Amino acid sequence: MTTSHRFPALFLPLFGAMGGCLGIGHAQPLAALPPTPEILLTTRFRSPLSYEKALTRLDEYYDQELGRKAGAALPLIAPQQHFDLWHDMWVVFDSSDGATTVTIKRPADGTTSRLVKGWMLNLAGHLDVAALLEFKEEPALHSVDADLYVTARDLAGVVVNDLSLKPLATWEHAGLLVSAAPMLLVTMAPAGLHGVHHVVVTAETTAAARLLLNRIQQGISKPGIYAASSEDAEIEQEIKNTAQGKADTLGATTSQAIYIPQMDPKLIEMKLRADSEMSKRLVAAQNQYDIRFRIDKPYRKVVVTWTELVGSTRAGAKPQAERPLGKSSLTAPKLPAANAPQLVARTRLEPLKPGAYRITLEGETSTAEVLKIDERTFWFDGKVFEEM
């Protein structure tokens, strides 16, 4: 199906300024969309600008709207093929005779279709496009998903066997892989406690999506570190979620006949903390930090070492110094089966402030040989660890 949207060229530059009114804001991660979007919304238009001039215009656009240059907000994934990280859209340029044909594609459904069209119109408006823009509804892409203990580095590891996929640095997702031909999209987002992530694989067919998800799952069956978490922070979050849930439930039972005052979630939190079992859990979790890992051979013991990278930043600035924090060991950890849950190593440390931390996992063999199994660097924001 094809639809056309006509708008006076005079108003094209106003789309950027009116972004908030049109709902042109941060794109929602695909993980929040239905597993199988109803359509692949596509538009193709001719810009009088050359490819280079078009990128310059978009550089100004993203810098003004996001404070990011086009190189960061619209990264190259193949020759003249880009991905809009702000709205999760494929943007392909085809240059000829000094002008450029631009094709934009994005999954959508009945609820998001109008919003996505607004994003596409906004981008076209910054490329001196004529007033007529047509939209086509092509067959939907297909998605599969899973909650996994996986890091951005593990996700990027699948490109070893698929050179069309490109890992992209993004502020919208914890991890992102994109391919233009074939169309593939892998997103990763925090999904709860213990460092688990929700991974959504979107492809042109369900079979292709499942194949890629299986490759990701196979990749995390190897020995290594796959998640880090703070028991303190997670219990605090559990208490807050439980308290808010109870407060919402009480509010929902209020009727016109019986009025129940809205319970303050903080009061419910206080009662939860006073519970004897919860008090024991809070004491046991104090300053306790966990990693989830796998091994593929027996060890006399496995040692986990934590190091603070002083002065390092989330943006990747090199540390000014390294400060040992502590270590812990597991004696003769049981070798897990292929589909068994990952092992957990707990280390009691001083309270960690936001910053970068290196975690080293080593195994000591029966002959006292020490082997490094894995080493990862995580950024801790005070609540959650994400691999840098």
C-alpha positions in Angstrom: 0.0 0.0 0.0 1.2 3.5 -0.9 0.2 6.8 0.7 1.4 10.3 -0.1 1.9 13.2 2.3 2.1 16.7 0.7 3.3 19.7 2.7 4.5 23.1 1.5 8.2 23.3 1.1 8.1 26.6 3.0 7.3 24.5 6.2 9.9 21.9 5.8 12.6 23.6 7.9 10.0 23.9 10.7 9.8 20.2 11.4 13.0 20.3 13.5 11.7 23.2 15.6 8.3 21.5 16.0 9.7 18.1 16.9 8.3 18.1 20.4 4.8 19.0 19.1 4.8 16.3 16.5 6.0 13.7 19.0 9.4 13.5 17.2 11.4 12.5 20.3 13.7 9.7 21.3 13.0 6.5 19.5 11.7 3.6 21.5 13.9 0.5 21.5 12.5 -2.2 19.2 12.3 -4.4 22.3 9.2 -2.4 23.3 7.4 -3.0 20.0 5.3 -6.0 19.3 7.4 -9.1 18.6 6.4 -8.9 14.9 5.7 -5.3 13.7 2.8 -5.2 11.2 4.7 -3.4 8.4 8.0 -2.2 7.2 7.3 1.5 6.5 9.4 2.8 3.6 9.8 6.1 1.8 12.1 7.1 -1.1 12.7 10.6 -2.3 15.0 12.6 -4.5 17.2 15.3 -2.9 19.0 17.9 -5.1 21.9 17.7 -2.7 25.0 15.5 -3.3 25.7 12.7 -0.9 28.5 14.8 0.8 26.3 17.9 1.0 23.4 15.8 2.4 25.6 14.5 5.2 26.8 18.0 6.0 23.1 19.1 6.3 22.3 16.2 8.5 25.4 16.8 10.6 24.0 20.3 11.4 20.6 18.7 12.1 21.7 16.1 14.5 24.1 18.6 16.2 21.3 21.0 16.8 18.7 18.4 17.9 20.9 16.0 19.8 24.2 17.7 20.4 25.8 14.9 18.4 27.4 14.9 14.9 26.1 12.8 12.1 29.1 10.5 12.4 27.8 9.5 15.9 24.0 9.8 15.3 23.9 8.4 11.7 26.9 6.0 11.5 28.0 4.3 8.3 27.1 0.6 8.2 28.1 0.0 4.5 29.0 2.2 1.6 26.4 5.0 1.5 24.3 3.1 3.9 23.6 4.5 7.4 21.6 3.8 10.5 19.7 6.6 12.4 20.4 5.7 16.0 17.9 8.3 17.3 14.9 6.6 15.6 16.3 3.2 14.7 15.9 3.8 10.9 17.9 2.5 7.9 18.9 5.4 5.7 20.4 4.6 2.3 21.8 7.1 -0.2 22.2 6.6 -4.0 24.1 9.4 -5.7 23.9 10.3 -9.4 24.1 13.5 -11.5 25.0 15.6 -8.5 21.8 14.7 -6.7 20.8 11.9 -4.2 18.0 9.4 -3.9 17.4 8.6 -0.3 15.5 5.5 1.0 14.4 5.3 4.7 13.0 2.2 6.3 11.7 1.3 9.7 9.4 -1.3 11.3 6.1 0.2 12.4 2.5 -0.8 13.4 -0.8 0.8 13.6 0.1 2.7 16.7 3.5 4.0 15.7 3.0 4.5 11.9 2.1 8.2 12.2 5.0 8.9 14.5 7.5 7.1 12.2 6.2 9.1 9.2 6.8 12.3 11.2 10.5 11.2 11.8 10.9 10.5 8.1 9.3 13.8 7.0 11.5 15.7 9.5 14.7 14.1 8.0 13.5 14.8 4.5 12.8 18.4 5.3 16.5 19.0 6.0 17.5 17.7 2.6 15.6 20.3 0.4 13.1 17.6 -0.7 10.2 18.4 -2.9 6.7 18.7 -1.3 5.5 15.2 -2.2 6.6 12.3 -0.1 5.2 8.8 -0.6 5.1 6.0 2.0 4.9 2.3 1.2 3.9 -0.4 3.6 6.1 -3.4 2.8 6.0 -6.9 4.4 6.9 -6.8 8.0 10.2 -7.8 9.5 10.2 -10.6 12.0 11.5 -10.6 15.6 12.4 -13.2 18.2 13.7 -12.4 21.7 15.2 -13.8 24.9 16.5 -12.7 28.3 20.2 -13.6 28.5 23.2 -13.0 30.6 25.2 -11.3 27.8 27.3 -8.2 27.4 27.9 -5.8 24.5 31.2 -7.5 23.7 29.5 -10.9 23.6 26.9 -9.5 21.2 29.5 -8.0 19.0 31.2 -11.4 18.8 28.7 -12.7 16.3 30.1 -10.4 13.6 33.0 -12.8 13.4 30.8 -15.2 11.3 28.7 -12.5 9.7 30.6 -9.6 8.2 27.4 -7.8 7.1 26.6 -7.1 10.8 28.2 -4.0 12.3 28.3 -3.2 16.1 27.4 0.4 16.7 28.0 2.6 19.8 24.7 4.0 20.9 23.1 5.9 23.7 19.7 4.3 23.0 20.6 0.7 23.7 23.0 -1.3 25.9 24.1 -3.1 22.7 23.3 -2.8 19.0 24.1 -4.7 15.8 22.9 -3.6 12.4 23.0 -4.8 8.8 21.5 -3.2 5.7 21.7 -6.2 3.3 20.2 -8.4 4.5 18.2 -6.2 6.9 19.1 -7.3 10.4 18.8 -5.5 13.8 19.9 -6.8 17.2 19.1 -4.7 20.3 20.0 -5.3 23.9 18.5 -3.6 26.9 18.7 -4.2 30.7 15.8 -6.5 31.7 15.8 -6.9 35.5 18.1 -8.1 38.2 21.5 -9.8 38.2 22.7 -8.2 35.0 20.3 -10.0 32.6 19.5 -8.3 29.3 16.6 -8.5 26.9 17.9 -9.3 23.4 15.6 -8.7 20.4 16.7 -10.0 17.0 14.8 -8.6 14.0 15.3 -10.0 10.4 13.6 -10.4 7.1 12.3 -13.9 8.0 11.6 -15.6 11.3 14.1 -18.4 10.4 16.9 -15.8 9.9 16.0 -14.1 13.2 16.1 -17.5 15.1 19.3 -18.5 13.5 21.0 -15.3 14.6 19.6 -15.6 18.2 20.9 -19.2 18.4 24.4 -17.9 17.4 24.3 -15.4 20.2 23.2 -18.0 22.7 26.0 -20.4 21.5 28.5 -17.5 21.9 27.7 -17.2 25.6 28.1 -20.9 26.3 31.9 -20.4 26.2 34.0 -19.8 29.3 34.0 -16.2 30.5 32.3 -13.4 32.5 28.8 -12.5 31.4 27.4 -10.2 34.0 28.2 -8.2 37.2 25.8 -6.9 39.8 25.5 -5.3 43.2 23.4 -7.3 45.7 22.9 -4.1 47.7 21.5 -2.2 44.7 19.3 -5.1 43.6 17.6 -5.7 46.9 17.0 -1.9 47.2 15.4 -2.0 43.7 13.4 -5.1 44.7 12.0 -3.3 47.8 11.1 -0.2 45.8 9.3 -2.3 43.1 7.4 -4.3 45.7 6.3 -1.2 47.6 5.2 0.6 44.5 3.3 -2.5 43.3 1.5 -2.8 46.6 0.6 1.0 46.6 -0.7 0.7 43.0 -2.8 -2.4 43.9 -4.4 -0.6 46.9 -5.1 2.4 44.7 -6.8 0.2 42.1 -9.2 -1.3 44.7 -10.5 2.1 45.6 -14.2 2.5 44.6 -16.7 5.3 44.9 -18.4 3.4 47.8 -15.3 2.8 49.8 -12.4 5.3 49.8 -9.0 4.0 50.6 -6.3 6.7 50.9 -3.3 6.3 48.5 -0.6 4.6 50.6 2.8 6.2 50.4 5.3 3.7 48.9 8.0 4.9 51.3 5.9 3.8 54.2 5.5 0.4 52.6 9.2 0.3 52.0 9.8 0.9 55.7 7.6 -2.0 56.7 9.3 -4.3 54.2 12.7 -3.4 55.6 11.5 -4.1 59.1 10.5 -7.7 58.2 12.9 -10.1 59.9 13.6 -12.1 56.7 14.2 -9.0 54.7 16.5 -7.6 57.4 18.6 -10.8 57.2 18.8 -10.4 53.4 19.9 -6.8 53.7 22.7 -7.6 56.1 23.9 -10.5 54.0 23.9 -8.4 50.8 25.8 -5.5 52.3 28.8 -4.6 50.0 28.4 -7.9 48.2 29.2 -7.9 44.4 28.5 -10.8 42.1 29.7 -12.0 38.7 28.1 -14.7 36.6 30.5 -16.8 34.6 31.2 -20.1 32.8 34.1 -22.5 32.9 34.8 -25.4 30.5 37.3 -27.4 32.6 37.7 -28.4 36.2 39.8 -26.1 38.4 41.1 -26.6 42.0 39.8 -23.1 42.6 38.5 -20.1 40.7 39.7 -16.6 41.7 37.9 -13.3 41.0 39.8 -10.1 41.4 38.3 -6.6 41.4 40.3 -3.5 40.4 39.2 0.2 40.3 40.3 2.1 37.3 40.8 5.5 38.9 40.0 8.5 36.6 38.5 6.4 33.8 35.2 7.8 32.3 32.2 6.3 30.6 33.4 7.9 27.4 36.5 5.8 27.6 39.2 8.1 29.1 42.3 6.1 30.2 42.6 5.5 33.9 45.0 7.6 35.9 45.8 4.8 38.2 44.7 1.2 39.2 43.6 0.4 42.7 43.2 -3.2 43.9 39.9 -3.6 45.7 39.8 -7.3 46.7 39.3 -10.8 45.6 37.4 -14.0 46.3 37.7 -17.6 45.4 35.5 -20.7 44.8 36.9 -24.0 45.7 36.5 -26.8 43.1 33.5 -25.2 41.3 31.2 -27.7 39.6 31.5 -27.9 35.8 28.1 -26.8 34.5 26.2 -28.6 31.8 25.8 -26.9 28.5 22.3 -25.5 29.2 22.8 -25.1 33.0 22.7 -21.7 34.6 26.0 -19.8 34.9 28.0 -20.0 38.1 28.0 -17.1 40.6 31.0 -15.7 42.4 30.4 -13.3 45.3 33.0 -10.8 46.5 32.6 -8.5 49.5 34.2 -5.1 48.8 34.1 -1.6 50.1 31.0 0.3 48.8 31.7 1.0 45.2 31.1 4.5 43.9 30.2 5.2 40.2 33.2 4.5 38.0 35.1 1.9 36.0 36.1 -1.5 37.4 38.1 -4.3 35.9 37.1 -7.9 36.9 39.6 -10.7 36.3 38.6 -14.4 36.4 41.4 -16.9 36.9 41.5 -20.7 37.4 44.1 -22.7 39.4 44.6 -26.2 38.0 45.5 -29.3 40.0 49.2 -28.6 39.2 48.9 -25.1 40.8 49.1 -23.4 37.3 47.1 -20.2 37.2 45.2 -19.6 34.0 43.4 -16.4 33.1 39.9 -17.4 32.0 38.5 -13.9 31.2 38.9 -10.2 32.0 36.2 -7.5 31.5 35.8 -3.8 32.3 32.5 -2.6 33.5 31.0 0.8 34.2 29.0 1.0 37.5 26.5 3.9 37.8 25.8 3.2 41.4 23.1 0.6 40.6 23.9 -1.3 37.4 27.0 -2.6 35.8 27.4 -2.4 32.0 30.5 -3.5 30.1 32.6 -0.8 28.6 
